[in-house]
Structures are given as structure tokens and as C-alpha cells.
């Protein structure tokens, strides 16, 4: 429940701060909090049907909020339109 409360209080710009790029880490590819865990690694795990909870269990340095940050980052990078019912 604490994670959900924290998520509700974080806006997208705060989440996006956890995605970092550094030429010295993973060739400058977007990573999570300066670690050698790339955004693409998380996307691959999600694409292979791992849940966010399973990913965090496999990569204990991550938090559920990191998974949310990855999804927010990718949505922004692709300028994903948000559809609102009329």
C-alpha cells in the first residue's frame, strides 16, 4: 500500500528523473538510476510476460516505481497519445 501511495504522489516528471543516460554506462543508453539496468532490459522482461513484481524479485536493486518510470519514459519517447472518452 505504501508503494501505491508513493506512486500517487509522484508526478511523471519525478518518475522520469529516475531514467538516466551516461556515456560511461551502457554506452549512453537509458538506464534506471545510473545502474547498468537498461530501459530496454525492463521492456524485454515485460514483453516476455514477467510481471513488475517478478522483475523486482529477479533484480532486487529495482523498485516497482522504476518499472513505472520505464513505462512513462517509453510513452513520452513515442509521444503516445492519450485517448479520452467523449
N, C-alpha and C positions, 0 to 999 in steps of 0.2 A: 504494500500500500504506500510506503514511503516513496518508492520509485515513481509510482503514478502521480503522487502529489508533487514531486520534484519536476516531473515532465510537464505537468500543467503550468508550473510557474516559470518554465524556461520558454523563451520565445525562439523562433527559428534562427535569429542572428546569434544567440548564445549557443545554440546547438552547433551551428556552423563553425564556431571558433575551435571546436574540437577536431576539425578536419584541417590538417596542416600539410604544407609542402616544404621540402628542404632538399636542395640538390644533393646533399650528402647522405640522404636517407632514401633508399629505394629509387634512386635515380630521379628524384624530384616528383615522383608520383604521389597523389594524395594519400595520406596516411591518417591514422587515428592517433591523436595526441602525441605526435612525434615518435610513436613506436613504429616498428617495422611491420605493422599490420596495415596492409593497403585497403583502400575502399573497395578495390576490385576483388580482394580476397573475401571480404564480407559478402559482396554481391554473389560471388561464386557459391559460397556456402548456402546463402538463401535460395539461390537457383537450384541447388541440389536438395531442397526440401528440409534443410535444418531450420529449426525454429530459433528465434533470438535467444531463448533460454538455453538451447543446446549449444549455440555458438559461444555464449558466455561460459558455459561449462567446459567446452573444449579450449577456449582461450581465456583463462581466468583473469588476465590483465584488463579485459574489457568489461564494460557495464552495459546494461540494456540501453541506456541513453546513447551510447556510442553507436549502436545499431540504428537508432532513430536518427542520429546525426548523419549517418551514411545515406539513409533513405532521403532525408531532407536535402543533402548535398546533391545527390543524383537528380532529384526532382528539379532543383534550381538550375543545374547544369544543362538540363534538357528543356528548360522552360516549359515544364509540364503544365498545361492549362488546368485550372480547377473549374469543374463544371458545377454550377449551382442550379438546383431545380427552380423552375419559374413559378 
